[in-house]
Amino acid sequence: MSTTTSWPPRRSTAIFPAALIAIMLALLLPAAAADSPIYTRGGIAIKGADPVAYFTEGKPVKGQKKFETEWKGAKWHFSSAQNRDMFVANPEKFAPQYGGYCSFAVSHGYTAKIDIDAWAIVDDKLYLNYSTGVLSLWETDIPGHIESANKNWPDVLN
C-alpha cells in the first residue's frame, strides 16, 4: 500500500504543531506569573471571611460588603463596622499569615488556595490551610512548618 504526500502540506497538518505549541504556552504561562501578595477570589481576600472574627468569635464568620475596606490591593469584608475598624487600626495583627495562602503549601515552597474552615491561631497569628486534612498535616509540626514558611515567604510568590 502506498501513500502519497503532497507539498505544501494540507492546512490542517501545518496548523497542528502551531496549535499544540500555543496550547502548551497557555498552560505554562499562568504558572510562570507571580501570585498576588494576598490570596483573593474576585479581588476579595480570604473568600470574604472576616479575619477579625477568628480572634473575637473563635470561628470563621462571613463578612459583608457594606463593612469593606481595602488593604494591600485586596478587598476585605467584615461582619461588623467594629471588626472593620479594628482591622484598619492594625491590619498586621488580624490578617492571616502568608497573605492568606495555605500555610502548609507555603512551608513546602508553593502557594495554594484555602478553606476558611481550616485555620489555627498560633502565638496570636492566624494561619489558614487548603483543607481540614491539610490542616491536620500542618499540625503535626506547627513550629517546623511556620519556620519553613517564614523562610519561603514572600519569595514563594515568584
C-alpha positions in Angstrom: 0.0 0.0 0.0 1.4 3.3 -0.9 0.6 6.8 0.4 1.1 10.0 -1.4 2.4 13.1 0.2 1.5 16.5 -1.2 3.6 19.6 -0.9 2.9 22.0 0.6 1.2 20.1 3.4 -2.5 20.4 3.8 -3.6 23.3 6.1 -4.8 21.2 9.0 -1.5 19.3 9.1 0.5 22.6 9.2 -1.7 24.1 11.9 -1.5 21.2 14.3 2.1 21.8 15.6 1.4 25.6 16.0 -1.8 24.9 17.8 0.0 22.4 20.1 2.7 24.9 20.9 0.0 27.6 21.6 -1.8 25.3 24.0 1.4 24.3 25.8 2.3 28.0 26.2 -1.1 28.8 27.6 -0.8 26.1 30.2 2.7 27.2 31.2 2.3 31.0 31.3 -0.1 31.1 34.3 2.4 29.0 36.3 5.2 31.5 35.5 3.2 34.5 36.6 3.8 35.8 40.1 1.0 35.3 42.6 -0.6 38.3 44.3 0.7 39.0 47.8 -2.8 38.5 49.1 -4.9 35.4 48.3 -8.1 36.6 46.7 -11.1 35.4 44.7 -12.6 38.1 42.6 -10.5 40.6 44.4 -11.9 39.7 47.8 -9.4 38.4 50.5 -9.8 35.1 52.2 -13.1 34.2 50.4 -14.9 37.0 52.2 -14.4 35.7 55.7 -13.9 38.3 58.5 -10.3 37.9 59.7 -11.1 39.6 63.0 -13.8 37.1 63.8 -11.3 34.3 64.0 -9.9 36.1 67.0 -13.0 37.6 68.6 -15.5 34.7 67.9 -13.2 31.8 67.6 -14.6 30.8 64.2 -14.8 31.9 60.6 -17.7 34.4 60.0 -18.8 35.6 56.6 -18.1 39.3 56.1 -20.4 41.7 54.4 -19.6 44.1 51.5 -21.1 47.0 53.5 -18.2 46.6 56.0 -15.5 46.5 53.4 -12.0 48.0 53.4 -9.1 47.8 51.1 -5.6 46.8 52.2 -2.6 45.6 50.1 -4.6 45.7 46.9 -7.4 43.4 48.2 -10.9 44.0 49.5 -11.5 42.7 53.0 -15.0 42.0 54.3 -16.1 42.1 57.9 -19.2 41.1 59.8 -19.4 44.4 61.6 -18.2 48.0 61.5 -16.4 47.4 64.8 -14.4 44.4 63.3 -13.5 46.5 60.2 -12.3 49.4 62.4 -10.2 47.0 64.5 -8.6 45.7 61.3 -8.0 49.2 59.8 -6.3 50.2 63.1 -3.9 47.2 63.0 -4.2 45.0 59.9 -0.9 43.1 60.6 -2.5 41.8 63.8 -5.5 40.3 62.1 -4.5 39.5 58.5 -3.7 35.8 58.0 0.0 34.9 57.6 1.4 34.5 54.2 -1.2 36.7 52.6 -3.9 34.2 53.4 -2.4 31.4 51.2 -2.3 27.9 52.6 0.3 27.8 55.3 1.3 24.2 54.7 1.8 24.9 51.0 4.0 28.0 51.7 6.0 25.8 54.1 6.7 23.5 51.2 7.6 26.2 48.7 4.4 26.9 46.8 1.1 28.6 47.2 -2.4 27.1 47.3 -5.9 28.3 47.9 -7.5 27.9 51.3 -10.6 26.7 53.1 -11.8 29.2 55.6 -12.7 26.3 58.0 -9.1 25.1 58.0 -7.5 27.5 60.4 -5.5 27.9 63.6 -4.3 30.8 65.7 -0.7 30.3 66.9 1.1 33.0 69.0 -1.7 35.5 68.1 -1.3 34.9 64.4 -3.9 33.5 62.0 -2.9 30.6 59.7 -5.1 29.3 57.0 -4.8 26.0 55.1 -6.1 24.3 52.0 -8.4 21.9 53.8 -9.0 20.4 57.2 -7.0 17.4 56.0 -4.0 19.6 55.2 -4.6 21.4 58.5 -4.1 18.1 60.2 -0.8 17.6 58.4 0.3 21.1 59.2 -0.5 20.5 62.9 2.0 17.5 63.0 4.8 20.0 63.2 3.5 23.6 63.6 6.8 25.2 64.7 8.7 23.5 61.8 6.1 24.4 59.2 6.0 28.0 60.4 9.8 28.2 60.4 9.9 26.8 56.8 7.0 29.0 55.6 8.7 32.1 57.1 11.9 31.3 55.2 9.9 30.8 52.0 7.7 33.9 52.3 7.4 36.1 50.2 9.8 34.5 47.7 7.3 31.7 47.1 5.2 34.3 45.2 7.6 34.4 42.3 
